[in-house]
Amino acid sequence: MRRFPPSIVFGALSASLTMGYGVLFTVVGDYRDEYGINETEIGMLIGAGFLSAFVAQIFIAPVADRGHARRLIMLGVVANFFGLLLMAFGTSLTPLLLGRIVSGVGIGAAHPAIRRLVILADPENLGRNLGRLLSASVFGFAFGPAVSALLVGPFGLAAPFLVVAVANVAIFPFTAAVTITEKIDGAGHRLALDLLRSRVIAGAVLLGATVFLMIGTFDALWDVVHEDLGTNDWMANLGITLFAAPLVIFGPFGGRLAQNVGPFRIGALGLTIGAAFIFTYGQLPSGEWIFTLGLVHAVSDGLTLTAPGVAIAMAVPEERQAGAQGLMGAAQALTAGITAIVVGGLYDTSGRAVAYGTAAAAMVLLIAIAMVLAAPFIRGKRSTDFSTQRDSAKSVR
């Protein structure tokens, strides 16, 4: 087991954690048909996981910085295991909702701790390693529907959740073979919100939130837009899976690029290009054109979306990594949830062009604010040394 780098071992664990999300998104229609859960309740079910993950990343994730990262990962895996069991065997809204909340808390607590350990294990290659984690998480989410497709028909709704739950527990023991020296947060910070006093960190969090403003827009509108445009079913259904593929392939390279060239430079460039794609989706005449452009968009995102996480890792002291990564994750979850509601409403009331155009304008605004906040970091040397980046962050408090 010692042959595998920490980024590979913890990447496999991250993939197994996010796989449950992919399974859920593909079986909610079965919940409706078999258990009588309506569309509003399905929305509650999906939203509850993001909200619980938001809470966990704000209030629980900083505990990992006090020397409890492995313990927090273990508890997150256990919580996710029981949450998946509830979603496997629940037949009404209450147990399913409870399972989604428990699972969301577990994943929200575990992921920042995982990122902390991967960053500290090899700080000189943090960009590549965070890219591997992104690739693994995206792969897990994209593979979830395949698990559902293989198992639900012959074995029932519980089967994919049970397989994912067992995979979570089976992979976790491999993390014990990874030796990592942690630097502990001796100040005992209960929350990571004080980090936002650094303009650089605030800028990185904003850049991360912009990523999920784009993702929230893409996910919320993709299916309804293609349905309204009369796109072939195979093209609409395959689109999100194909969109995820470049993120899996190019994630490590994109992370290394962000670390070497500068995470704000790469992140701002990639997200500005992403905003142009989002705007263009509102102008194209057919679903086939949107599908084709989406494949190009995916390659751009694969090369750049790791950048905000790299910016956080480079700007935050070693002992505050979990809290900082959790802070960005919480901002992303909240942004995605709000965006899905807003752009969905705009699409219903004002049409496709207004919905996509508003999202693109909001992205450009957040990118501009992030770049202004992070100006001292951007002007600094391109270094992976934590002390240098920490001094850059402190200088703007």
C-alpha positions in Angstrom: 0.0 0.0 0.0 2.9 2.3 0.6 3.7 2.3 -3.2 0.7 4.6 -3.9 1.1 8.4 -3.4 -1.3 10.1 -1.0 -3.1 11.9 -3.9 -3.9 8.5 -5.4 -5.1 6.8 -2.2 -7.2 9.8 -1.0 -8.3 10.4 -4.6 -9.9 6.9 -4.7 -11.6 7.7 -1.4 -12.9 11.1 -2.8 -14.2 9.3 -5.8 -16.1 6.8 -3.7 -17.6 9.6 -1.6 -18.9 11.6 -4.6 -20.2 8.5 -6.4 -23.2 8.6 -4.1 -24.2 12.0 -5.5 -24.1 10.6 -9.0 -26.3 7.7 -8.0 -28.9 9.9 -6.3 -29.3 12.2 -9.4 -30.2 9.2 -11.5 -32.7 7.6 -9.3 -34.9 10.5 -8.1 -37.3 9.7 -11.0 -37.7 6.2 -9.6 -38.3 7.7 -6.1 -41.1 9.7 -7.7 -42.6 6.8 -9.6 -42.3 4.1 -6.8 -42.7 6.1 -3.6 -44.9 9.0 -4.7 -42.4 11.7 -4.0 -43.3 14.8 -6.0 -41.0 17.3 -7.8 -40.9 19.8 -4.9 -39.9 17.1 -2.5 -37.2 15.9 -4.9 -35.8 19.4 -5.0 -35.7 19.4 -1.2 -33.9 16.0 -1.2 -31.2 17.3 -3.5 -30.9 20.7 -1.9 -30.6 19.3 1.6 -27.4 17.5 0.8 -25.8 20.7 -0.5 -27.0 22.7 2.6 -25.8 20.1 5.0 -22.4 20.0 3.3 -22.3 23.8 3.5 -22.8 23.7 7.3 -20.3 20.9 7.7 -17.6 22.7 5.8 -18.1 25.9 7.9 -18.4 24.4 11.4 -16.8 20.9 11.3 -13.9 21.2 8.7 -11.7 23.4 10.9 -11.5 20.6 13.4 -9.1 18.8 11.0 -6.5 21.6 11.5 -6.2 20.7 15.2 -4.7 17.3 14.5 -7.9 15.4 13.8 -7.8 15.2 10.0 -7.7 11.4 9.9 -10.3 11.0 12.6 -12.6 13.5 10.8 -12.2 11.6 7.5 -13.1 8.3 9.3 -16.2 9.9 10.8 -17.2 11.4 7.5 -16.9 8.0 5.8 -19.0 6.4 8.6 -21.7 9.1 8.3 -21.8 8.8 4.5 -22.1 5.0 4.9 -25.2 5.3 7.1 -26.6 8.1 5.0 -26.4 5.8 1.9 -28.1 3.0 3.8 -31.0 5.3 4.6 -31.3 6.3 1.0 -31.1 2.7 -0.1 -33.9 1.4 2.1 -36.0 4.5 2.7 -39.4 4.5 1.0 -40.7 7.9 2.0 -39.5 11.4 2.1 -38.4 11.5 5.8 -35.8 8.7 5.8 -34.5 9.7 2.4 -34.2 13.3 3.5 -32.4 12.2 6.7 -30.1 10.0 4.7 -29.2 12.9 2.3 -28.5 15.2 5.3 -26.3 12.7 7.1 -24.4 11.9 3.9 -23.9 15.6 3.1 -22.5 16.2 6.6 -20.1 13.3 6.2 -18.9 14.4 2.8 -18.7 18.0 3.8 -16.5 17.1 6.8 -14.3 14.6 5.1 -13.3 16.5 1.9 -11.5 19.5 3.4 -9.6 17.1 5.7 -8.6 15.0 2.6 -7.4 18.1 0.8 -5.4 19.1 3.9 -3.5 15.8 4.1 -2.8 15.7 0.3 -1.5 19.3 0.3 0.8 18.7 3.3 2.0 15.4 2.0 3.8 17.0 -1.0 3.6 20.9 -0.9 5.9 21.2 -3.9 3.4 19.5 -6.1 0.2 20.7 -4.5 -1.2 21.8 -7.9 -0.9 18.5 -9.5 -2.2 16.6 -6.5 -5.2 18.9 -6.0 -5.8 18.3 -9.7 -5.8 14.6 -9.1 -8.4 15.0 -6.3 -10.6 17.1 -8.7 -10.3 14.4 -11.4 -11.1 11.7 -8.9 -14.2 13.5 -7.5 -15.5 14.3 -11.0 -14.9 10.7 -12.0 -16.8 9.4 -9.0 -19.8 11.6 -9.7 -19.8 10.7 -13.4 -19.4 7.0 -12.7 -22.4 7.0 -10.3 -25.0 6.9 -13.1 -23.2 4.0 -14.6 -23.5 2.1 -11.3 -27.2 2.9 -11.2 -27.7 1.8 -14.8 -26.0 -1.6 -14.1 -27.7 -2.4 -10.8 -31.1 -0.8 -10.4 -32.8 -2.9 -13.1 -31.7 -6.4 -12.0 -31.3 -5.7 -8.2 -33.5 -2.8 -7.3 -33.1 0.8 -6.0 -31.1 -0.1 -3.0 -28.3 -1.9 -4.9 -26.2 1.1 -6.2 -26.3 2.8 -2.8 -25.2 -0.4 -1.1 -22.3 -0.9 -3.5 -21.1 2.7 -3.1 -21.4 2.4 0.7 -19.3 -0.8 0.8 -16.7 0.9 -1.5 -16.4 3.8 0.9 -15.6 1.5 3.8 -13.3 -0.8 1.8 -11.1 2.1 0.5 -10.7 3.9 3.9 -8.2 1.4 5.5 -5.7 2.1 2.7 -5.3 5.7 3.9 -3.8 4.4 7.1 -0.6 3.3 5.2 0.0 7.0 4.2 2.4 8.7 6.5 2.0 12.5 6.7 3.5 15.0 9.1 0.9 17.5 10.1 1.4 21.0 11.4 -1.3 21.6 13.9 -3.3 24.8 14.4 -2.2 25.6 18.0 -4.5 28.6 18.2 -7.5 26.3 18.2 -9.6 28.3 15.7 -13.2 27.0 15.8 -14.1 28.6 12.5 -12.2 29.6 9.4 -14.1 32.8 8.8 -11.3 34.9 10.2 -9.3 34.0 7.1 -11.5 36.2 5.0 -9.7 39.2 6.6 -7.0 38.4 4.1 -7.9 40.0 0.8 -6.0 37.3 -1.0 -7.9 34.5 0.6 -11.2 36.3 0.1 -10.3 36.7 -3.6 -9.5 33.0 -3.9 -12.9 32.1 -2.3 -14.7 34.4 -4.7 -12.9 32.7 -7.6 -14.0 29.3 -6.3 -17.5 30.6 -5.9 -17.4 31.7 -9.5 -16.6 28.2 -10.6 -19.8 26.9 -9.0 -21.9 29.8 -10.3 -20.9 28.5 -13.8 -21.5 24.8 -12.8 -24.9 25.7 -11.1 -26.0 27.5 -14.3 -24.9 24.6 -16.5 -26.5 21.9 -14.5 -29.8 23.7 -13.8 -30.5 24.6 -17.4 -28.9 21.8 -19.5 -31.8 19.4 -19.4 -34.7 21.8 -19.8 -32.9 23.8 -22.5 -32.3 20.6 -24.6 -35.9 19.5 -24.0 -37.3 22.8 -25.1 -35.0 22.9 -28.2 -36.0 19.3 -29.1 -32.4 17.9 -29.0 -32.0 14.2 -29.5 -32.3 12.4 -26.1 -28.9 10.6 -26.4 -27.2 14.0 -26.9 -28.8 15.6 -24.0 -28.2 12.6 -21.7 -24.6 12.1 -22.7 -23.7 15.8 -22.5 -22.9 16.0 -18.8 -20.9 12.8 -18.8 -18.9 14.0 -21.8 -18.5 17.4 -20.1 -16.9 15.7 -17.1 -14.4 13.7 -19.1 -11.8 16.5 -19.8 -12.0 17.4 -16.1 -10.9 13.9 -15.3 -8.2 13.8 -17.9 -6.7 17.3 -17.6 -7.2 18.0 -13.9 -3.6 17.1 -12.7 -2.0 19.1 -15.6 -4.3 22.0 -14.9 -3.4 22.0 -11.2 0.3 22.0 -12.1 -0.2 24.8 -14.6 -2.0 26.9 -12.0 0.8 26.4 -9.4 3.6 27.2 -11.9 2.0 30.1 -13.8 -0.1 31.5 -11.0 -3.5 30.3 -9.8 -5.3 33.7 -10.2 -4.0 34.2 -13.7 -5.0 30.7 -14.8 -8.3 30.8 -12.9 -9.4 34.2 -14.1 -8.5 33.4 -17.7 -10.3 30.1 -17.6 -13.4 31.5 -15.9 -13.5 34.5 -18.3 -13.5 32.0 -21.2 -16.2 30.0 -19.3 -18.3 33.2 -19.0 -18.1 33.7 -22.8 -19.3 30.1 -23.3 -22.1 30.5 -20.8 -23.3 33.7 -22.6 -23.0 32.0 -26.0 -25.3 29.1 -24.9 -28.1 31.7 -24.7 -27.6 32.7 -28.3 -27.1 29.5 -30.2 -30.0 28.3 -32.4 -30.1 24.6 -31.6 -29.2 22.0 -29.0 -26.7 20.4 -31.4 -24.7 23.6 -31.4 -24.9 23.9 -27.6 -23.7 20.3 -27.3 -20.7 20.8 -29.6 -19.7 24.1 -27.9 -20.0 22.3 -24.5 -17.3 19.8 -25.5 -14.9 22.7 -26.2 -15.9 24.4 -23.0 -15.2 21.2 -21.0 -11.6 21.2 -22.3 -11.0 24.8 -21.1 -12.5 23.9 -17.7 -10.4 20.8 -17.4 -7.3 23.0 -17.6 -8.3 25.7 -15.3 -10.9 24.8 -12.6 -8.3 23.5 -10.1 -6.9 27.0 -9.9 -9.0 28.4 -7.0 -8.2 25.4 -4.8 -4.5 25.9 -5.6 -4.7 29.6 -4.8 -6.2 28.8 -1.4 -3.5 26.1 -0.7 -0.7 28.5 -1.6 -2.0 31.5 0.3 -2.9 29.8 3.6 -0.6 28.5 6.3 -0.1 24.8 6.6 -2.0 24.6 9.9 -5.2 26.2 8.5 -5.5 24.2 5.2 -8.6 22.2 6.1 -10.6 25.2 7.4 -9.6 27.3 4.3 -10.5 24.5 1.9 -13.8 24.0 3.8 -14.5 27.7 3.6 -14.2 27.7 -0.2 -16.2 24.5 -0.4 -19.0 26.1 1.6 -19.0 29.2 -0.6 -19.2 27.0 -3.7 -22.1 24.9 -2.3 -24.1 28.0 -1.4 -23.4 29.7 -4.7 -24.4 26.7 -6.7 -27.7 26.4 -4.8 -28.6 30.1 -5.1 -27.6 30.1 -8.8 -29.7 27.1 -9.7 -32.8 28.9 -8.1 -32.1 32.2 -9.8 -31.3 31.1 -13.3 -34.2 28.6 -13.2 -36.5 31.5 -12.4 -35.0 33.7 -15.1 -35.4 31.0 -17.7 -39.0 30.5 -16.8 -39.8 34.2 -16.9 -37.4 35.8 -19.4 -36.0 33.0 -21.5 -32.8 31.3 -22.3 -30.7 34.4 -23.4 -31.5 36.4 -20.3 -30.8 33.4 -18.0 -27.4 32.6 -19.5 -26.5 36.3 -20.0 -27.2 37.2 -16.4 -25.1 34.3 -15.2 -22.2 35.3 -17.5 -22.3 38.9 -16.3 -22.3 37.8 -12.7 -19.3 35.6 -13.4 -17.3 38.5 -14.9 -18.2 40.7 -11.9 -17.0 38.1 -9.4 -13.8 37.5 -11.4 -13.0 41.3 -11.4 -13.6 41.6 -7.7 -11.4 38.5 -7.0 -8.6 39.9 -9.1 -8.7 43.3 -7.4 -8.6 41.6 -3.9 -5.7 39.3 -4.9 -3.5 41.9 -6.6 -0.7 41.6 -4.1 -0.5 37.8 -4.5 -0.6 38.1 -8.3 2.3 40.6 -8.3 4.4 38.3 -6.1 6.9 35.6 -7.1 5.6 32.3 -8.5 6.6 30.2 -5.5 5.2 27.1 -3.9 6.8 28.0 -0.6 4.1 28.3 2.1 5.9 30.9 4.1 6.2 33.2 1.1 2.5 32.9 0.3 1.5 33.2 3.9 3.4 36.5 4.2 1.7 37.7 1.0 -1.7 36.9 2.5 -0.9 38.5 5.8 0.4 41.7 4.2 -3.1 42.7 3.0 -5.0 42.1 6.3 
